Amino acid sequence: MVVKTKLSGNVLKVYMPLRKPKLSASGKNIVIATTRGPAGTSVEYEGHKVLVVANAFIKNSEQQPERTRDPREKNAAAKDAKPK
């Protein structure tokens, strides 16, 4: 993906094209733009090339929320599983 950057005063602007929505590996999000790790830019800061990492996504409304467990449940189950 081509990432364009522009330095305006003290603000780094990052421009990325949106792509066809794709389900993330975890299934929790729908990715619409990503650099897929560090992407080089034409911007320099104090003599060093600036790299950016960016992701644009929306929440997957079909993903079921995980049930929040009481931490005591896990401890009680582990305690019962120990051999005597």
Stockholm file with secondary structure:
# STOCKHOLM 1.0

chainA/1-84         MVVKTKLSGNVLKVYMPLRKPKLSASGKNIVIATTRGPAGTSVEYEGHKVLVVANAFIKNSEQQPERTRDPREKNAAAKDAKPK
#=GR chainA/1-84 SS CCCEEEEETTEEEEECCCCCCEECTTSSEEEEEECSSCEEEEEEETTEEEEECCEEEEECTTSCCCCCCCHHHHHHHHHHHSCC
#=GC SS_cons        CCCEEEEETTEEEEECCCCCCEECTTSSEEEEEECSSCEEEEEEETTEEEEECCEEEEECTTSCCCCCCCHHHHHHHHHHHSCC
//
